[in-house]
Amino acid sequence: MQLTLLGGVLVLLFLWLYVRRRNAAKSPPEQPSVKSPGNTAYHAVSLRFEADACAAAKEMGGRRFLSNAAPRLPLPACNALECRCRFAHHKDRRAGKERRSPFGSGRFSGTTGSFEQERRERRDRRKETETKLDSF
């Protein structure tokens, strides 16, 4: 009796393993959870519109938004009967010239690149300190 019961349990176990393995082979493999290069943490969108777009869309022209902070379409102030605005996707929110130097790693030096003009509004406070120390 015990051998028959043990045999029945083993048959059920093997049957269960067979069905489980068969179903796993039929299901598509899981996609890796690695982000694609186009879907970065700084993925951005900008508003793409036609010449006859509403004033609200034209006001937002040229601005980039992080994709999770972009406004919903149609815009709340849109007065068009049928909104034809779309989003243009960008890899990064930043556009234009990169300030980092292409020749340095940026880790060990204090420079971030070269600029055409000085952008600080006030004088450099370190130069004031250096001149005071030199006078002693």
C-alpha positions as CSV (number, residue, x, y, z in Angstrom):
1,M,0.0,0.0,0.0
2,Q,2.8,2.4,0.9
3,L,4.7,1.5,-2.2
4,T,1.7,2.2,-4.4
5,L,1.1,5.6,-2.6
6,L,4.8,6.5,-3.0
7,G,4.7,5.5,-6.7
8,G,1.6,7.6,-7.3
9,V,3.2,10.6,-5.7
10,L,6.4,10.2,-7.8
11,V,4.3,9.9,-11.0
12,L,2.4,13.1,-10.1
13,L,5.7,14.9,-9.4
14,F,7.2,13.9,-12.7
15,L,4.0,14.9,-14.5
16,W,4.0,18.3,-12.8
17,L,7.7,18.9,-13.7
18,Y,7.0,17.8,-17.3
19,V,4.0,20.2,-17.7
20,R,5.9,23.1,-16.1
21,R,8.9,22.6,-18.3
22,R,6.8,22.4,-21.4
23,N,4.9,25.6,-20.6
24,A,8.2,27.4,-19.9
25,A,9.5,26.4,-23.3
26,K,6.4,27.8,-25.0
27,S,6.5,31.2,-23.3
28,P,8.7,33.9,-24.9
29,P,12.0,34.6,-23.1
30,E,12.0,37.5,-20.7
31,Q,13.4,40.7,-22.1
32,P,16.4,42.1,-20.2
33,S,15.7,45.0,-18.0
34,V,18.6,47.0,-19.3
35,K,17.6,50.5,-20.6
36,S,18.1,51.1,-24.2
37,P,20.4,54.0,-25.1
38,G,17.5,56.1,-26.3
39,N,15.7,55.8,-22.9
40,T,18.1,57.4,-20.6
41,A,17.4,59.1,-17.3
42,Y,17.6,62.5,-19.1
43,H,15.4,61.5,-22.1
44,A,13.7,64.7,-23.3
45,V,11.0,65.8,-25.6
46,S,10.2,69.0,-27.4
47,L,7.0,70.2,-29.0
48,R,6.8,69.8,-32.8
49,F,4.0,71.8,-34.4
50,E,2.9,73.1,-37.7
51,A,2.7,76.8,-38.9
52,D,-1.0,77.1,-38.1
53,A,-0.6,75.9,-34.5
54,C,-2.1,77.7,-31.5
55,A,-0.3,80.4,-29.6
56,A,0.2,78.1,-26.6
57,A,2.2,75.7,-28.8
58,K,4.2,78.5,-30.4
59,E,5.1,79.9,-27.0
60,M,6.7,76.5,-26.0
61,G,8.7,76.2,-29.2
62,G,12.3,75.3,-28.8
63,R,12.0,74.3,-25.1
64,R,13.0,70.8,-24.1
65,F,11.3,69.0,-21.2
66,L,12.3,65.8,-19.4
67,S,10.0,63.2,-20.7
68,N,8.3,62.7,-17.3
69,A,7.8,66.5,-16.8
70,A,6.4,67.2,-20.3
71,P,3.0,68.8,-20.6
72,R,0.1,66.7,-21.9
73,L,-1.2,67.1,-25.4
74,P,-3.4,68.9,-26.3
75,L,-2.1,71.8,-24.2
76,P,-4.6,73.2,-21.7
77,A,-4.6,76.6,-23.5
78,C,-4.9,75.1,-27.0
79,N,-7.8,76.6,-29.0
80,A,-7.4,74.5,-32.1
81,L,-10.3,72.2,-33.2
82,E,-7.9,69.4,-33.9
83,C,-4.5,69.5,-32.2
84,R,-1.8,68.3,-34.5
85,C,1.1,68.9,-32.1
86,R,3.5,66.0,-31.5
87,F,6.6,65.4,-29.4
88,A,10.1,65.1,-30.9
89,H,12.3,62.8,-28.8
90,H,15.9,63.7,-27.8
91,K,18.5,61.6,-26.0
92,D,19.3,64.4,-23.6
93,R,17.6,67.5,-22.3
94,R,20.7,69.6,-23.0
95,A,21.4,70.9,-26.5
96,G,24.3,72.9,-27.9
97,K,28.0,73.0,-27.2
98,E,29.3,70.8,-24.4
99,R,31.4,72.6,-21.8
100,R,33.5,69.6,-20.9
101,S,37.0,69.3,-22.4
102,P,37.2,66.4,-24.9
103,F,40.9,66.0,-23.9
104,G,40.7,65.6,-20.2
105,S,38.9,63.2,-17.9
106,G,37.3,66.0,-15.9
107,R,38.0,64.2,-12.7
108,F,41.3,65.6,-11.6
109,S,41.3,69.1,-13.0
110,G,39.2,72.0,-12.2
111,T,38.7,73.1,-15.8
112,T,35.5,72.4,-17.7
113,G,36.5,73.6,-21.1
114,S,37.2,76.9,-22.8
115,F,34.7,79.8,-23.2
116,E,34.4,82.7,-25.6
117,Q,33.6,85.2,-22.8
118,E,33.7,85.5,-19.0
119,R,30.2,84.7,-17.6
120,R,30.6,85.7,-14.0
121,E,28.9,88.9,-12.9
122,R,31.1,89.6,-9.9
123,R,34.9,89.7,-9.5
124,D,36.7,86.6,-8.4
125,R,36.9,86.6,-4.6
126,R,39.9,84.4,-4.7
127,K,42.0,87.0,-6.4
128,E,41.1,89.5,-3.7
129,T,42.3,87.0,-1.1
130,E,45.6,86.3,-2.9
131,T,46.4,90.0,-3.2
132,K,45.8,90.5,0.6
133,L,48.1,87.6,1.3
134,D,50.8,88.9,-1.0
135,S,50.9,92.3,0.8
136,F,52.0,90.7,4.1
